[in-house]
C-alpha cells in the first residue's frame, strides 16, 4: 500500500452506509419516517462508541442528501468509502434494483479485502421486518443476521414492530445499541479498501432478476428546444425531448430524471425514452413487456400529426400505461392557455365510444380539473400513483385479441422526426383537426369499459 492509499483508507467515511427500499407514500403520510428515525438513533449510538471526528459523517442515508445534489454520484461516493454496509432486510429490498446495485458495488470492494471476501464481508444486516429464511436471496442468507444475543421479539418481527409498539421502546433501544456495537466491531476488525467511485447504477444487481411488472417505461412526449413553436417559450425545453422541465425553467434536473427517482422509490426499475421511440412498444396489446407512464406535454398536441399519434395510442388504450399531464400553473403561457389546451387534451385522449378513460385523465386532483398536475409537489404523488396503477394493471391484465381484418395498422415509427417544419423553430401549429377519425365509433382498445 502506498502513502496515498493509506491516507485514503485512514479517511474512509462514512462509517456505515444504510441501504433500504423506499416505501411509496400513503396519502399524506411518509412511511419512511421510521427508517429516518432509526438512522438518526443508530448514528448517535455509533458516535457514542467511537472517537470519530465531529466533522465526519457517521453514516450515509440517501434522504440526508441536500436538494439538488446528484443523488447517483453521492451514493456512489459513499459506497466507495464507507466501512460497513447496513442493509435493512425487507421483501422490498430484495425486489429493488437500486438496492441490489448498492450491495453489488460494495461487495466488489469487499472482494478485494485482505483475507478475501469470505473473511471480510463487512455487511451488518438489520431485520426491518421478520423474514423467512427461504425468502432471502443467496447473497443475503449467507450473511449472519439472526444473532442469539438479540431479543426474540426482534428476530421474529423485526425492528419496525418494536418501533411501532410503544411498550417495546426499551427493546428497540437495546437492539439499536447492539447493532451499533456490531457496526463498530466490524469496522475495527475488517479492512475494506477505499476505491475511486464508480457509478453504482451501471452495475448489475446482487439480487435475482425480478418480474417484467417491475420494469417501468417512462416515455416523454415533448419538444426539443430546436423544434419549439414560435409562440411557446423554449426555456422549458432542452436538446432532447426527454430534457423537458415544466416546473423549473432552466433547472438542473429534468422531469424524466425526477420521475425515474420516484419510480426507484417504488421499487421499480425505470428506463426513460422519447415517446416516438417507444410508441409501438407502449401500444403493443398482444405481448406487452411491462408497465409504462407517459409524461405528456399538452403543447405538443397542437401539432396535428403528433396529436393523431396520441389519439391512436388512446384508441388502443393499453390499461398498463398511465398518462400524467404536468401543467405548471405558474407558467404565464400555461395559465393563459389552460382552458384551450385542456380541451384539446380531452379531445385527443377521449375515446369516441364513451367517457374519457381513467388512465388518460390527470392523475392528481378531481377528474374535471383542467390544470392536470399543477405543481412539482403534486407531480411526485401523481407520478407514483400512476406508476403503481400501471404496474397493477400489467399484473392483472386480461388481453383480448384484437379482431382481425379492417384497415391496416398505422405506421408509427418516424412520426416525429420527419415532420416538415412550418414555423421558425419547428413550426407554429396549423388549424387542422388533431385526428381524422373524430367520429369513429370503433373500439379496439386494450381493456373493456368500466
Order of alpha helices (4+ residues) and beta strands (2+ residues): alpha-beta-alpha-beta-alpha-beta-alpha-beta-alpha-alpha-alpha-alpha-beta-alpha-beta-alpha-beta-alpha-beta-alpha-alpha
